[in-house]
């Protein structure tokens, strides 16, 4: 009520930040605080009072090098965050809960009426559009925690777990899961990170293309740029209420590229298809060098991750160097016009098989840094 108040001095937040840092924590601005600001007379007194208060808090945290993540901030708070370098991420949209039909159905009627099921297309749209806005303002987008398991108990079954994982991988931002202990789909988690837990990211979040939105299609592209070329990661989602055909404009893709359909695990000849409402497609575009195209680590959603992979041209081919913890098996996809010649350093090649339009190389890393030299013959 009107008795609520907020600390007026930045010193309070600096002291709080030091306490957080001593415990190895970060700061999180919770969404319920936004709702409570209307109860504080001081913050209702002018159009800028709330933003001034928020900016003072955020700058005090930044002065102590405490990272701060925002959960459903106002647009004023987002703009204020541009003056506080410690604000590293912000949530991009609605609570994950309000897309969970099973969870909403379990609520008592008097509580259920407070919630409206949000169409999945609204989540898709906000994650890419608001996510790109956040990146332009200097923050990583955060899409809330998600459930990895399509058979999760207690109303939390997530039939779109791979879509949820893909959108988060393309966000470049923090990723969290909310599965019950013992109910995690480890296959989904492994596709997002290496065994050391580091998330695999492109150079920047997926950038939406504006023209397709007029036709009810969301097309967003991220990339990893390396000496041997630029790998493009393109997601396509149907936001219309009817089945919709799609075809990507080749402009900007370049010549002599191999197109890998990640969800169907095959090489395709053209970037086109047809999608049901709210269905998605995900393609990787890899340039040929010396007749060889590296599709990347095809068991990962970001197959050529920024900062963990270095690909450079060599005579008649390429050399790909990965920084991956040793142990386990990695799956590298390669497309070659002719016979493929493979040599490994710091790793053991366990086998090579012909898949749908590409070679699948099974590699066991023996050290934290290993490489494959690939040549077409």
Order of alpha helices (4+ residues) and beta strands (2+ residues): alpha-beta-alpha-alpha-alpha-beta-alpha-beta-alpha-alpha-alpha-beta-alpha-alpha-beta-beta-beta-beta-beta-beta-beta-beta-beta-beta-beta-beta-beta-beta-beta-beta
